[in-house]
Amino acid sequence: MVFCGKCGKDNPIGAKFCENCGATLDVAPVKQRTTYTTGNWLSHEHAGFLPRLVAWIIDAIILGIIGRIVAIPFGTSYSYGYGTGYETGFNLGSIGTILTLLIGLAYAMYFEGGKGATPGKMVMKLKVIGTDGRMPIGYETAIIRFIGKFISTVVLLLGHIWILIDKDKQGWHDKIANTFVVKE
């Protein structure tokens, strides 16, 4: 529909003049927006601390394996063989940390932002939704949520523990990003 700025009437797509008042309609190309499913997700039960913790553990294992594989060529794996002369590659130190951070961000953006749930949440049958009911939440909201997780973690994990006492079972990162985690 094309909205008339003069009288407020919705006109058919492609109309050049308002059917109601005859005003010239602004037919600027409209950017295609991501389509979200809305509504019914808000009626789902909010997920509590324990299922979210189990989902996080699953995701941490997956990211740990990915991190280990990525670290091999750089010699940044500090586990079996470290300090025994079996290290190879280059120790990139802080670059390895930044690379790990970027992998975690990409993981959150792809799965939470684009699919609605990380593999851990999928196993636990959880979804991340917007407080307005949209799912998936989109890449921008996933980035905000990812940054919020650092805030939740840095302050003695209080942002995660908050899930136990919040009436909507939101952590600080959920409140920052305007999201809920719900059961499927």
C-alpha positions in Angstrom: 0.0 0.0 0.0 1.1 3.6 -0.6 0.3 6.0 2.2 -1.0 9.5 1.4 0.8 12.0 3.5 -2.0 14.6 3.0 -5.1 12.7 4.1 -3.7 9.5 5.5 -5.4 7.0 3.1 -3.7 3.8 2.1 -3.7 3.5 -1.7 -2.9 0.6 -4.0 0.7 -0.1 -4.8 1.7 1.8 -8.0 -0.9 4.5 -7.5 0.4 8.0 -8.4 -2.5 10.0 -7.0 -4.5 9.5 -3.8 -7.9 8.0 -4.4 -9.4 10.1 -1.6 -7.9 13.6 -2.0 -6.1 13.5 -5.4 -2.8 14.5 -3.9 0.4 13.3 -5.7 1.7 10.2 -3.9 5.4 9.8 -3.1 6.3 6.6 -4.9 9.9 6.4 -3.8 11.2 2.9 -4.0 10.6 1.1 -0.7 13.5 -1.0 0.6 12.6 -4.6 1.1 12.7 -5.4 4.8 13.4 -8.7 6.4 10.3 -10.6 7.0 9.7 -11.8 10.6 7.1 -14.0 12.0 5.3 -12.3 14.8 2.5 -12.7 17.3 2.3 -16.3 18.4 5.8 -16.4 19.9 4.8 -14.0 22.7 2.4 -16.5 24.0 5.1 -19.1 24.6 6.5 -19.8 28.1 9.7 -17.9 28.9 12.7 -20.2 29.4 14.3 -20.3 32.8 17.9 -20.4 34.0 18.6 -24.1 33.8 17.6 -24.8 30.2 19.5 -21.7 29.1 22.5 -22.8 31.0 22.5 -26.2 29.3 22.1 -24.5 25.9 25.1 -22.3 26.8 27.2 -25.3 27.7 26.4 -27.0 24.4 27.3 -23.8 22.5 30.5 -23.4 24.5 31.5 -26.9 23.5 30.8 -26.2 19.9 32.7 -22.9 20.0 35.6 -24.6 21.9 36.0 -27.1 19.1 35.8 -24.4 16.4 38.3 -22.3 18.4 40.7 -25.3 18.8 40.6 -26.0 15.0 41.1 -22.3 14.1 44.0 -22.1 16.7 46.0 -25.0 15.3 47.7 -23.1 12.4 48.6 -20.3 14.7 50.0 -22.4 17.5 47.8 -20.7 20.1 46.4 -24.0 21.5 47.5 -24.0 25.2 46.5 -27.6 26.0 48.1 -31.0 25.4 51.7 -30.6 24.5 52.1 -26.9 25.5 55.5 -26.3 27.0 56.9 -29.6 25.8 58.3 -28.4 22.5 55.4 -29.6 20.3 54.0 -26.2 19.5 54.1 -25.1 15.9 53.0 -22.1 14.0 52.9 -18.5 15.3 51.7 -17.4 18.7 49.4 -14.5 17.8 48.4 -13.7 21.4 45.8 -11.0 21.4 45.1 -11.5 17.7 43.9 -15.0 18.6 41.7 -13.5 21.3 40.2 -11.1 18.8 39.7 -13.9 16.3 37.9 -15.9 18.9 35.7 -13.0 19.7 34.8 -12.5 16.0 34.0 -16.2 15.7 31.6 -15.9 18.7 30.0 -12.8 17.2 29.5 -14.4 13.8 28.1 -17.5 15.6 25.5 -15.4 17.5 24.6 -13.3 14.5 24.1 -16.2 12.2 22.2 -18.5 14.6 20.3 -16.0 16.9 20.0 -13.2 14.5 19.2 -15.3 11.4 17.8 -18.6 12.6 16.3 -17.7 16.0 18.4 -20.1 18.0 21.9 -21.3 18.5 22.5 -25.1 18.2 22.5 -25.3 22.0 19.1 -23.6 22.1 17.8 -25.8 19.3 18.7 -28.9 21.3 16.9 -27.4 24.3 14.0 -26.3 22.1 14.4 -22.6 22.9 14.0 -19.6 20.6 15.3 -16.0 21.0 12.5 -13.5 20.1 12.0 -9.8 20.2 9.9 -8.3 22.9 7.5 -7.3 20.1 7.2 -11.0 19.0 9.5 -11.0 16.0 11.6 -14.1 15.3 14.3 -14.2 14.2 15.6 -11.1 16.0 17.8 -9.9 13.1 21.5 -9.3 12.9 21.6 -5.9 14.6 19.7 -7.1 17.6 22.0 -10.2 17.8 25.0 -7.8 18.0 23.4 -5.8 20.7 22.6 -9.0 22.6 26.1 -10.2 22.2 27.6 -7.0 23.6 25.0 -7.2 26.4 26.3 -10.7 27.3 29.7 -9.2 28.0 28.1 -6.7 30.4 26.1 -9.5 32.0 29.3 -11.5 32.5 31.7 -8.8 33.5 29.6 -7.8 36.5 30.2 -11.0 38.5 27.8 -12.9 36.2 24.9 -10.9 37.8 23.3 -10.3 34.4 22.9 -14.0 33.9 21.9 -14.7 37.5 19.2 -12.0 37.0 17.2 -14.6 35.0 16.5 -16.4 38.3 14.7 -13.4 39.9 13.3 -11.5 36.9 9.5 -11.9 36.4 10.0 -12.3 32.6 13.1 -14.5 33.0 15.3 -11.9 31.2 19.0 -11.5 31.7 20.5 -8.1 31.4 21.6 -8.9 27.9 17.9 -9.6 27.1 16.8 -6.4 28.6 19.5 -4.4 26.7 18.5 -6.0 23.4 14.7 -6.2 24.0 14.6 -10.0 23.7 13.1 -13.0 25.5 14.1 -16.6 25.3 11.0 -18.8 25.0 10.3 -22.5 24.9 9.1 -23.9 21.6 
